[in-house]
Amino acid sequence: MSRGTRLALLLCTPLLAGLGGVFVGSVSVPPGDLLAALVGGGTPLARTIVELRVPRVLLAALVGGGLALSGTTFQALLRNPLAEPYILGISGGAATGAVIVLAFGITALGSFTLPLAAFAGALLAIVLVFRVANVADHRLDVRVLLLAGVVVGAFFSAAIALILSLSEADTVRSAMLWMLGSVAGASWREVAVAAGYTLPASAVLIALARPLNLLSVGEESAAYLGADVEGVKRTAYVVASLVTAAGVAVAGVIGFVGLVIPHTLRLLVGSDHRTLLPLSFAVGAAFLVVADLGARSLFGATEIPIGVVTAFVGVPVFLVLLRRSLA
C-alpha cells in the first residue's frame, strides 16, 4: 500500500468511526430512521437516539483528538517516544480538583462545578510544573520538566489518596468512576466548551510542526537553523497542557490515547510532524469514538468506563509496538 493511500485511509477514520458511533449501540434502531432523524425527521425514538449519540460522538472525537495531538507534541518536546500527556502531572491535578468537589458535595451547586474544578486543578498542575522546571534558570530544560511532572503528579496522587481515605464509600465510588473516564451524558454545551479549547489550540500545535521537526535533531541545531527554541518549548508545553486539561475536565482521566496513537502513526507514516500532528488528531478522535462505542455496547445496557476500554486495548497494542520498535 502506498504512503498516499495510507494517509487517505487514516484521514477517513474519524468519519467512519463517527457513523459507527451514531448508528450502532445497545438500542437497535433501523438505519433509515436514524438517517431521517439526522435531518430532522424520523420516529421519536430515532430522534431521541440521535440527540443522545451525536453530542457523545463529537465530544469523544474532540477529547481523543486532543489527547493524541498532545501526546505527539509532548513526545517531540521531550524527545521521548514513550512520553504521554499525563506524565507531566496534569491528570493528577485535574483528578484532585474533581475529588475535592465530590468529597465536599459541591456538585450540588450545579453541573458545571465538576469540570470547572477539574480544569482548575489541571491549570494548577501546569503552573506548578512550569515553575519547578524554571527554578534553576530561565531555560526550559526538558529533563527537568519531565522530573517536575513526575514529582507534581506524585504530590497530587498523595492528595487524592488522603481525601478518599477520609471520604464515604459513595464518594470514593463516584471519584473512581470519574477518574476512569466517560463521555456519557455529553451535552451540546460540553461539546461547545471542548471545541472552544481544543480546536484553536490544536491549530497552534499543528502550526508548530516545522519547529518541532527542528527540535528533534537537537536544540543547538534547531537554534542554528533559525528556530526560537525556548519560545517553541514554552508554547508547545502550555498549549498541549491546556488541550489535555480541557479533555480531562469534560471526560475524566482517559489513558493510553496520547501514548499509543502517536507511537503507532510514527511507525506507519514516519516522524515528520507536518503529517504526524494532523493525523494524530484524526486517528485519536476515531480511536476514542470506537472505544466509547465499545464501552456502551459490549455489555448491553451496562456501560463501563471508557478508560477501561482504552487500557485493555492500549496496553497490548503498546507492548507489541514497543517490541517491534526495539527489534
Phi and psi in degrees as a GROMACS rama.xvg file:
@    title "Ramachandran Plot"
@    xaxis  label "Phi"
@    yaxis  label "Psi"
@TYPE xy
-71.9874  162.044  SER-2
-64.4621  -39.1769  ARG-3
-62.5803  -39.5135  GLY-4
-65.1503  -41.8436  THR-5
-61.1206  -43.2978  ARG-6
-62.9087  -43.3812  LEU-7
-62.5864  -42.8847  ALA-8
-65.1761  -41.4893  LEU-9
-65.8752  -37.8573  LEU-10
-68.6586  -23.9312  LEU-11
-83.1777  -11.9466  CYS-12
-60.6794  -37.8551  THR-13
-62.1475  -39.4619  PRO-14
-64.879  -46.1876  LEU-15
-64.1133  -42.9939  LEU-16
-65.5289  -39.6007  ALA-17
-62.6562  -42.2162  GLY-18
-62.8764  -41.6499  LEU-19
-63.2399  -39.297  GLY-20
-65.3101  -30.8925  GLY-21
-83.7251  -39.9028  VAL-22
-90.6517  -14.9907  PHE-23
-116.525  140.407  VAL-24
-178.554  -179.711  GLY-25
-68.4789  -25.114  SER-26
-97.3803  121.208  VAL-27
-86.2558  122.062  SER-28
-130.976  134.08  VAL-29
-54.287  135.491  PRO-30
-55.61  -35.2767  PRO-31
-61.6964  -40.322  GLY-32
-65.0735  -39.2893  ASP-33
-67.8557  -39.0165  LEU-34
-61.2037  -43.4106  LEU-35
-64.117  -38.3372  ALA-36
-66.4741  -31.988  ALA-37
-63.7859  -25.2329  LEU-38
-108.472  17.979  VAL-39
98.8975  -1.31867  GLY-40
-108.395  -144.605  GLY-41
80.3986  177.468  GLY-42
-76.8071  160.755  THR-43
-56.8228  -38.5447  PRO-44
-63.59  -44.3784  LEU-45
-64.0051  -40.2896  ALA-46
-64.8113  -38.9786  ARG-47
-64.0713  -43.6457  THR-48
-61.8098  -43.6578  ILE-49
-64.1539  -41.5381  VAL-50
-63.7281  -29.4168  GLU-51
-83.9102  -39.935  LEU-52
-83.1882  -37.6688  ARG-53
-62.6891  -49.7894  VAL-54
-61.225  -34.6369  PRO-55
-65.6261  -42.7196  ARG-56
-64.2795  -44.1931  VAL-57
-65.2902  -41.1169  LEU-58
-65.4468  -43.3098  LEU-59
-60.9284  -40.2011  ALA-60
-64.2177  -43.3163  ALA-61
-65.5965  -44.1987  LEU-62
-67.0784  -46.5751  VAL-63
-63.1606  -43.2895  GLY-64
-63.4782  -42.1977  GLY-65
-64.9294  -42.1  GLY-66
-65.6739  -42.5811  LEU-67
-65.661  -41.6138  ALA-68
-65.5817  -40.225  LEU-69
-64.4335  -40.3631  SER-70
-60.8505  -43.5344  GLY-71
-61.5056  -41.2222  THR-72
-66.1221  -45.2164  THR-73
-64.9047  -36.8877  PHE-74
-64.6759  -37.1598  GLN-75
-71.7812  -41.9861  ALA-76
-65.7376  -43.5188  LEU-77
-88.3564  -5.0553  LEU-78
51.5656  46.2269  ARG-79
-141.787  111.262  ASN-80
-67.2298  -8.94274  PRO-81
-98.4399  2.24061  LEU-82
-72.8719  153.37  ALA-83
-151.772  165.307  GLU-84
-56.1753  -35.6998  PRO-85
-84.5408  -2.9336  TYR-86
-71.0293  -17.829  ILE-87
-96.1912  19.657  LEU-88
82.5894  3.13202  GLY-89
-66.4019  -45.0376  ILE-90
-64.9027  -36.4048  SER-91
-62.8209  -42.8754  GLY-92
-63.7352  -43.7732  GLY-93
-64.1676  -43.473  ALA-94
-63.8609  -37.6105  ALA-95
-63.2649  -43.8663  THR-96
-60.0398  -43.4068  GLY-97
-66.526  -41.5041  ALA-98
-65.7177  -38.2715  VAL-99
-60.5137  -44.9584  ILE-100
-61.4588  -44.81  VAL-101
-67.3631  -41.4417  LEU-102
-66.7261  -34.1952  ALA-103
-98.5447  6.04672  PHE-104
67.7994  24.8226  GLY-105
-72.9592  -14.5931  ILE-106
-61.1189  -19.5738  THR-107
-65.2791  -18.065  ALA-108
-75.2853  -15.9697  LEU-109
154.088  159.116  GLY-110
-70.5605  -15.2668  SER-111
-82.9525  -13.9343  PHE-112
-67.5385  -38.7817  THR-113
-65.8989  -53.7825  LEU-114
-63.1918  -33.2443  PRO-115
-66.1285  -42.4847  LEU-116
-66.0017  -39.7054  ALA-117
-63.4672  -42.5701  ALA-118
-65.9357  -39.741  PHE-119
-63.9694  -40.934  ALA-120
-64.2392  -39.0855  GLY-121
-65.1074  -41.1678  ALA-122
-62.4833  -39.8549  LEU-123
-61.5957  -42.1789  LEU-124
-62.7532  -42.1373  ALA-125
-59.556  -46.4103  ILE-126
-63.517  -44.0064  VAL-127
-61.9519  -47.0742  LEU-128
-62.3364  -42.4444  VAL-129
-64.121  -42.3853  PHE-130
-68.1513  -41.9243  ARG-131
-63.342  -41.6038  VAL-132
-66.7644  -24.0124  ALA-133
-101.559  9.80435  ASN-134
-69.3438  -31.3454  VAL-135
-76.0227  -53.0779  ALA-136
-151.921  -174.734  ASP-137
-84.1568  -2.77  HIS-138
-84.7886  140.759  ARG-139
-92.068  91.9609  LEU-140
-75.1007  120.742  ASP-141
-66.1993  -27.6352  VAL-142
-70.1255  -41.274  ARG-143
-67.6069  -36.2097  VAL-144
-59.893  -44.1295  LEU-145
-64.2324  -45.1774  LEU-146
-64.9636  -39.482  LEU-147
-61.8131  -40.1116  ALA-148
-62.9513  -41.4846  GLY-149
-63.6075  -43.7926  VAL-150
-66.0773  -46.6651  VAL-151
-63.5441  -40.7054  VAL-152
-61.5855  -40.0534  GLY-153
-65.0793  -38.1694  ALA-154
-62.7803  -46.9052  PHE-155
-66.8086  -34.5837  PHE-156
-62.107  -40.3883  SER-157
-65.4706  -39.098  ALA-158
-63.8271  -41.1059  ALA-159
-63.93  -44.2413  ILE-160
-61.1495  -40.026  ALA-161
-63.8193  -47.6593  LEU-162
-63.0083  -44.8015  ILE-163
-68.3998  -33.4299  LEU-164
-67.6042  -21.4406  SER-165
-102.081  4.59724  LEU-166
-102.221  165.443  SER-167
-77.0715  165.686  GLU-168
-61.5036  -39.862  ALA-169
-63.0874  -38.9804  ASP-170
-65.694  -42.5098  THR-171
-60.9226  -43.6578  VAL-172
-63.1806  -45.4737  ARG-173
-62.3001  -40.7706  SER-174
-66.4947  -42.4877  ALA-175
-64.9671  -41.0895  MET-176
-64.1791  -39.82  LEU-177
-65.444  -42.439  TRP-178
-69.0314  -18.088  MET-179
-84.4647  -9.97626  LEU-180
87.6311  142.712  GLY-181
-169.409  147.92  SER-182
-115.92  19.2526  VAL-183
-65.3229  143.47  ALA-184
73.2488  19.5708  GLY-185
-60.4724  137.959  ALA-186
-118.918  165.894  SER-187
-64.2487  -29.438  TRP-188
-64.8294  -43.384  ARG-189
-65.1451  -38.5153  GLU-190
-61.5464  -42.6254  VAL-191
-65.2407  -41.1586  ALA-192
-64.9165  -47.0436  VAL-193
-62.6007  -41.1685  ALA-194
-65.7974  -38.0252  ALA-195
-62.4765  -33.0758  GLY-196
-87.1011  -47.1744  TYR-197
-72.9555  -45.6414  THR-198
-67.2191  -49.4278  LEU-199
-62.8393  -40.4229  PRO-200
-65.0625  -37.8353  ALA-201
-64.0499  -38.1114  SER-202
-62.8011  -38.7471  ALA-203
-64.0152  -44.5408  VAL-204
-64.9739  -41.3126  LEU-205
-64.7595  -33.6105  ILE-206
-67.9805  -18.4474  ALA-207
-88.1974  11.6551  LEU-208
-57.7701  -47.6209  ALA-209
-64.9539  -48.3804  ARG-210
-59.7228  -35.2184  PRO-211
-67.7178  -35.3531  LEU-212
-61.1234  -40.806  ASN-213
-68.3013  -38.4211  LEU-214
-63.7637  -27.2668  LEU-215
-65.8618  -19.9863  SER-216
-95.9636  1.2427  VAL-217
119.089  146.803  GLY-218
-67.4329  -38.9503  GLU-219
-65.9474  -42.8919  GLU-220
-65.3803  -39.5448  SER-221
-63.8331  -42.5341  ALA-222
-64.365  -39.6944  ALA-223
-63.0504  -33.4387  TYR-224
-85.5183  4.05063  LEU-225
104.55  5.23868  GLY-226
-82.0535  140.694  ALA-227
-82.1824  86.6494  ASP-228
-58.2547  -51.9311  VAL-229
-66.5559  -38.5941  GLU-230
-64.5885  -41.9471  GLY-231
-65.009  -43.67  VAL-232
-62.9373  -44.4252  LYS-233
-66.3151  -45.0184  ARG-234
-63.4566  -45.8861  THR-235
-62.3751  -43.2935  ALA-236
-64.4133  -49.4535  TYR-237
-65.3149  -46.7287  VAL-238
-67.6313  -44.8591  VAL-239
-63.6003  -35.4885  ALA-240
-66.998  -40.7979  SER-241
-64.7862  -38.4735  LEU-242
-62.2565  -44.8492  VAL-243
-62.6533  -43.3859  THR-244
-61.3909  -41.5095  ALA-245
-63.4976  -41.4023  ALA-246
-64.9034  -43.6136  GLY-247
-64.4836  -38.4926  VAL-248
-62.7419  -37.1067  ALA-249
-96.7565  -17.2897  VAL-250
-130.592  -2.34507  ALA-251
83.751  -170.878  GLY-252
-88.0821  111.812  VAL-253
-120.359  113.197  ILE-254
-93.0193  167.532  GLY-255
76.618  -16.1361  PHE-256
-64.1537  -48.0614  VAL-257
-75.7186  -5.15409  GLY-258
-102.454  -50.1909  LEU-259
-75.5694  -43.408  VAL-260
-62.3166  -53.083  ILE-261
-60.8144  -38.6491  PRO-262
-64.2643  -42.1253  HIS-263
-64.3729  -47.3796  THR-264
-65.3524  -33.7147  LEU-265
-62.7828  -34.6862  ARG-266
-73.7303  -28.9972  LEU-267
-85.9253  -41.0401  LEU-268
-122.144  -1.04544  VAL-269
96.3301  -173.921  GLY-270
-106.853  10.4569  SER-271
-72.522  114.381  ASP-272
-69.751  -16.2468  HIS-273
-64.7039  -28.592  ARG-274
-97.8953  -40.0797  THR-275
-66.1755  -39.8777  LEU-276
-66.1325  -53.5858  LEU-277
-63.7554  -36.5255  PRO-278
-66.2435  -35.3074  LEU-279
-60.7235  -42.6638  SER-280
-63.405  -45.9083  PHE-281
-63.9435  -49.1329  ALA-282
-73.7726  -34.8907  VAL-283
-62.6964  -39.6663  GLY-284
-61.6665  -46.3954  ALA-285
-63.4512  -41.7186  ALA-286
-61.4046  -44.8821  PHE-287
-73.8088  -31.24  LEU-288
-63.0705  -44.1024  VAL-289
-66.9823  -39.3532  VAL-290
-63.0306  -40.6593  ALA-291
-66.7791  -37.4493  ASP-292
-59.7856  -42.4184  LEU-293
-66.0192  -38.6331  GLY-294
-62.7955  -34.3818  ALA-295
-100.076  -0.172433  ARG-296
-122.292  -25.756  SER-297
-63.1222  -34.2518  LEU-298
-117.011  34.8987  PHE-299
67.1195  -125.672  GLY-300
-77.3641  -12.6729  ALA-301
-87.1882  119.377  THR-302
-98.7845  136.89  GLU-303
-106.395  157.551  ILE-304
-60.799  142.303  PRO-305
-67.5396  -28.0288  ILE-306
-64.2578  -27.7292  GLY-307
-66.6591  -42.9577  VAL-308
-65.2363  -46.5067  VAL-309
-64.1092  -32.8789  THR-310
-71.2897  -44.5426  ALA-311
-64.9305  -31.9834  PHE-312
-83.6435  -43.6592  VAL-313
-69.1149  -38.9622  GLY-314
-62.162  -54.4302  VAL-315
-65.5054  -37.1016  PRO-316
-62.6374  -43.5602  VAL-317
-64.6318  -40.2772  PHE-318
-62.9082  -39.7074  LEU-319
-64.9315  -44.9171  VAL-320
-64.5747  -39.2745  LEU-321
-65.0936  -42.8474  LEU-322
-63.8919  -40.2575  ARG-323
-66.607  -40.6922  ARG-324
-69.9167  -26.1371  SER-325
-90.3937  -10.1982  LEU-326
